[in-house]
Structure formats: structure tokens, C-alpha cells
């Protein structure tokens, strides 16, 4: 996704779309557990399309969409199989899919004209600034930390961060929820990638460290990533 954002900043164009009836668009070509008939074990009920709730549905949709894109001349990414590239002369178009979300950007403004994604963005002729300020505010309210004092640094340099086996245990569900919420922020804030360890048996010291990161997020609420337009694609 960051590659698409970079392309969008340089070319001044990106677009996002959400297809209708995503999972019902994928054909179902295999038996679904629970539909076997005891008297006719070799027969199954015929279900024409995959439905929401079936574990096969996401795969069926991905395969159908992939076939369509490949038929249009797109190449599948060698590392990220949800990234597709179409070359047209000197121009190109990048398509990134995530379940039922599709964003794409290209080197030509004619290829895409609108940028809309879950994360906030502010686009100017100089580039694009992507941030998650609203998500951060919601996160602080969720964990009842909206009124805490901001912290300039995410972690104390004097803190010995280890398993702390003798420390007081804390609510694992709450701690993991805080970690998952912070991991979502690392997409735009790689500087806070910390505290993802010790989830099996978190201690009070670990929760204190996570809370300090949240206090730091309040201090750096408007931080994000800047994609400058004054650069080429190299």
C-alpha cells in the first residue's frame, strides 16, 4: 500500500473502490463441510456462488479477481500476491487489493483521479501527508487515556525491557487488544514498533510500557508519513 501512496504523491492521482457483492462474486467449485447427505455420500448440494461466512469465500473472490486482472494484462507481484502491475508504454498502473478494498495509482493522472482510503490524507501539489490522527484519538478514548499527560518519548532509556517473570500479571485480553491497536498504527508510524513481545504472559511493566507509548502518541498526534511530489519513481 505504501508503494501505491508513493505513486499517488508523485503522479497526483490515486483511486479507491469497493466492489459490490464481493464474496458472492466468487464461484464455488468444492464441497462445503456439513452438506454431505448420509444416504448419498458421493452427492453434494449445488451452491452456485460463494457466500459470506464460508471459509472458501475470500479465496474464491481472490481467484476470480486475479484471473480478471491477469486477463487484462496485469502482472502479479513476485512477493506480494495482492499487488498487480500493468505497464502501458512509459506509464504504469499499480493495483493493490485487500479483501473487498481495491486501491490503485499510476504514473499518469488520467489513470486515476481520486484518493479515498480508511486513513486520513492531505494532498497538496507538493506531495501527500498520510496520518492516523483520528484513529489515534479514538484509540486513546477506547483505553481511557484521552486525558493523560503527553509523553515526549515512547520509552525510557533506563527501562530494562525483559520477560519480568516475577512481575505482576495483567489482563492478557486487554494487553493484546492494546498491542493490536498499536500494530495498526505502525503502518504510518514505524517509530513505535515496540512491545509486541511477551503477549503470552504480560506483566505490569509491559502494560506500563504500552501506556507510555500511548501517551507518546498523544504528544505526536499529528505525526505521519510525507510522500513528496518532488521525486521520481527511483
C-alpha positions in Angstrom: 0.0 0.0 0.0 2.9 2.4 0.8 4.1 1.9 -2.8 0.7 3.0 -4.1 0.8 6.0 -1.8 4.2 7.0 -3.1 3.0 6.7 -6.7 -0.1 8.8 -5.8 2.1 11.5 -4.3 4.3 11.8 -7.4 1.6 11.4 -10.1 -1.1 13.4 -8.2 -3.6 10.6 -8.7 -5.0 7.6 -6.9 -8.3 5.9 -6.6 -10.1 3.5 -4.3 -13.2 1.4 -4.9 -15.2 -1.3 -3.1 -16.8 -3.9 -5.4 -20.4 -4.9 -4.7 -21.3 -8.5 -3.8 -17.6 -9.4 -3.4 -17.8 -12.8 -1.9 -20.9 -13.8 -3.9 -18.9 -13.0 -7.0 -16.6 -15.9 -6.5 -17.6 -19.3 -7.9 -17.6 -22.3 -5.6 -16.2 -25.5 -7.0 -15.8 -27.7 -4.0 -17.9 -29.4 -1.4 -18.7 -27.5 1.8 -18.4 -29.3 5.1 -21.9 -30.1 6.6 -23.6 -30.6 3.3 -22.9 -34.3 2.9 -26.0 -36.5 2.6 -25.8 -39.7 4.7 -27.6 -41.7 2.1 -25.7 -40.2 -0.8 -22.2 -39.6 0.3 -21.0 -39.0 -3.2 -23.5 -36.3 -3.8 -23.5 -32.7 -2.6 -25.9 -29.7 -2.7 -25.1 -27.4 -5.6 -24.2 -23.9 -4.5 -23.5 -21.7 -7.5 -21.7 -18.9 -5.6 -19.6 -18.5 -2.5 -21.3 -16.7 0.4 -20.3 -14.5 3.3 -19.3 -16.8 6.2 -17.8 -19.6 4.1 -14.1 -20.0 4.6 -13.8 -20.6 0.9 -15.4 -17.2 0.0 -12.3 -15.0 0.3 -10.2 -17.4 -1.8 -12.9 -17.7 -4.4 -13.2 -14.0 -4.8 -9.4 -13.5 -4.9 -9.1 -16.2 -7.7 -11.8 -14.6 -9.8 -10.4 -11.1 -9.4 -6.9 -12.3 -10.1 -8.0 -14.0 -13.3 -9.7 -10.8 -14.5 -6.7 -8.7 -13.8 -4.3 -11.1 -15.4 -6.6 -11.3 -18.5 -6.3 -7.5 -18.7 -2.5 -7.7 -18.9 -1.6 -7.2 -15.2 1.4 -9.0 -13.7 1.1 -10.4 -10.2 3.7 -9.2 -7.6 6.5 -11.7 -7.0 6.5 -11.0 -3.3 3.0 -9.6 -2.5 0.4 -11.6 -4.4 -2.2 -8.9 -3.8 -0.2 -6.4 -5.7 -0.7 -6.1 -9.5 1.2 -4.1 -12.1 0.1 -3.0 -15.6 2.6 -1.4 -18.0 1.4 0.7 -20.9 4.3 2.3 -22.8 6.1 4.6 -20.3 3.2 4.7 -18.0 2.1 2.1 -15.4 -0.8 1.3 -13.1 -0.5 -0.4 -9.7 -3.4 -2.2 -8.1 -3.5 -3.2 -4.5 -6.3 -5.4 -3.2 -7.2 -6.2 0.4 -10.3 -8.4 0.7 -13.0 -6.2 -0.7 -11.0 -3.0 -0.9 -9.1 -2.0 -4.1 -6.8 1.0 -4.4 -4.8 1.9 -7.4 -2.4 4.5 -8.6 -0.4 5.2 -11.7 2.2 7.4 -13.4 -0.5 9.2 -15.4 -3.1 11.4 -13.9 -5.6 10.1 -16.4 -5.4 6.6 -14.9 -6.7 7.7 -11.5 -8.4 10.9 -10.2 -9.5 10.3 -6.6 -7.9 9.2 -3.4 -10.0 7.8 -0.6 -8.8 5.3 2.0 -9.5 4.5 5.6 -6.6 6.5 6.8 -6.7 10.3 6.6 -4.7 12.1 3.9 -3.9 15.7 3.0 -2.9 16.2 -0.6 -1.1 19.3 -2.0 0.9 20.0 -5.2 4.0 19.4 -3.1 3.0 15.9 -2.0 0.7 13.8 0.2 0.7 13.6 4.0 -0.8 10.4 5.4 -1.7 10.2 9.0 -4.0 8.4 11.5 -4.8 11.2 13.9 -8.5 10.4 14.1 -7.7 6.7 14.8 -5.2 7.7 17.5 -7.8 9.9 19.3 -10.3 7.1 19.1 -7.7 4.7 20.5 -6.9 6.9 23.5 -10.6 7.2 24.3 -11.0 3.4 24.0 -8.4 2.7 26.6 -9.5 5.7 28.8 -6.3 7.7 28.2 -7.7 10.7 26.4 -6.9 12.9 29.4 -3.4 11.6 30.3 -0.3 13.8 30.2 1.5 13.5 26.8 5.0 11.9 26.8 7.8 13.2 24.5 9.5 9.8 24.1 7.9 6.4 23.5 10.2 4.6 26.0 12.5 5.4 28.8 16.2 4.6 28.1 16.7 3.4 31.6 14.0 0.7 31.3 15.1 -2.9 31.2 12.6 -4.5 28.9 12.5 -8.3 29.5 10.1 -11.1 30.4 9.8 -9.8 34.0 8.7 -13.3 35.2 8.4 -12.1 38.8 6.3 -9.1 37.9 2.5 -8.8 38.5 0.4 -10.4 35.8 -2.2 -8.3 34.0 -5.3 -8.9 31.9 -4.0 -10.7 28.7 -7.0 -9.8 26.6 -6.8 -6.1 27.4 -3.0 -6.1 26.8 -3.3 -7.9 23.5 -6.0 -5.5 22.5 -3.7 -2.6 23.1 -0.9 -4.3 21.2 -3.2 -5.0 18.2 -4.3 -1.4 18.1 -0.8 -0.1 18.2 0.3 -2.5 15.4 -2.4 -0.9 13.2 -0.7 2.4 13.8 2.7 1.2 12.8 1.7 1.4 9.1 2.0 5.1 9.4 4.2 5.3 12.5 7.1 2.8 12.2 8.8 4.6 15.1 6.5 3.0 17.6 7.1 -0.6 16.6 7.7 -1.9 20.1 6.2 -4.1 22.9 4.9 -6.9 20.6 6.7 -9.5 22.6 5.6 -11.1 25.9 2.0 -11.4 24.9 1.7 -14.9 26.3 2.2 -13.7 29.9 2.3 -9.9 30.0 3.3 -8.2 33.3 2.6 -4.9 34.8 5.9 -3.5 33.5 4.9 -4.4 29.9 1.5 -2.7 30.3 3.2 0.4 31.7 5.5 0.5 28.7 2.5 0.2 26.3 0.7 3.0 28.1 3.8 5.2 27.8 3.6 4.6 24.0 0.0 5.7 24.0 1.0 8.8 25.9 3.7 9.4 23.3 1.0 9.0 20.6 -0.9 11.8 22.2 2.2 14.0 22.1 2.8 13.2 18.4 -0.9 13.1 17.4 -0.3 14.8 14.1 2.7 12.8 13.0 2.5 10.7 9.9 4.3 9.9 6.6 5.1 12.6 4.0 5.3 11.5 0.3 7.0 14.3 -1.6 6.0 15.0 -5.2 9.5 16.4 -5.9 10.9 13.0 -6.6 10.8 10.5 -9.4 9.9 6.8 -9.1 13.5 5.8 -8.5 
